[in-house]
Amino acid sequence: MIEKVLQHEASIRIAAFLAVLVLMAVLEVASPRRRREIPRLVRWTNNFALVAIDTLLLRLLFPVAALGFAAWCQTNGWGLFNSWEIPFWIAFVLSILALDLAIYLQHVMLHAIPALWRLHRVHHADVEFDVTTALRFHPFEVILSMLIKIAIVAALGPPAVAVLAFEVLLNATAMFNHSNLRISPRLDRVLRTVIVTPDMHRVHHSPYIAETNSNFGFNLTWWDILLGTYRPQPRDGHERMKIGLKEFREPRELWLDRMLVQPFRRKASDYSINAGQNIE
């Protein structure tokens, strides 16, 4: 069964990605949290163009990627879980948790190191917040993330099916918590006990530095709560708050060419953790 799942990993990932993307896009129209100011045609075409470049580069540079490498590690006994005799389900659950914590720590690192913030701020420079924001990452950041993920797989030795499950889960939850979806406050409070909600992650896309440097989780809320980076609500409220960064607010900054060269423009430290926590 597991072997068949791994053989069809590309189809599984694409199907899950498209299903969640379409679902979130429909729900955003049916029940939007915030009023849309910029036509979808402008933002969506450029955001999708960026993800197309990212996908092509990953396939060219990492034809095996993290999943294939995890399978190789299992075969050759590399990594912690491949060195110990532990039940599959324990290794599976621990792998999901460890990978999620690693993504959280990687996210903090992208804010803490100015040179890496240059890459990551492409994601934050989107001036609206919807499902396509979850796909807007600079190609260099995507490559760096894959290298980090491969290093984690080498050290941990997670089951290959756990890596597949985590990647599908991460993509799905990222599109969910970046969506412009209205969720009732009561349901939001319940969901936040486990997973990051759109209202929780929207705080992270505020232009106020203290809010930008909070709520780093993409999937589980626990790391932000346990490690002191949780901020429940934005200062200006969800309907009135601004999204994005103060330096990149012109409509021209939404275009693909500007996103690709953005890491090489202007200062790197404005919103990094090292810039301080002044929210003004």
URTA-V293401 format. One record per helix or strand of 3 or more residues. SS is the DSSP state (@ for helix, = for strand). FROM is the first residue (numbers start at 1). TO is the last residue. If there is no record, write none. Layout:
ss=SS from=FROM to=TO
ss=SS from=FROM to=TO
This chain:
ss=@ from=2 to=7
ss=@ from=9 to=30
ss=@ from=40 to=61
ss=@ from=65 to=76
ss=@ from=80 to=83
ss=@ from=88 to=112
ss=@ from=114 to=124
ss=@ from=131 to=135
ss=@ from=139 to=156
ss=@ from=160 to=177
ss=@ from=185 to=191
ss=@ from=198 to=204
ss=@ from=209 to=212
ss=@ from=222 to=226
ss=@ from=251 to=254
ss=@ from=256 to=264
ss=@ from=273 to=275
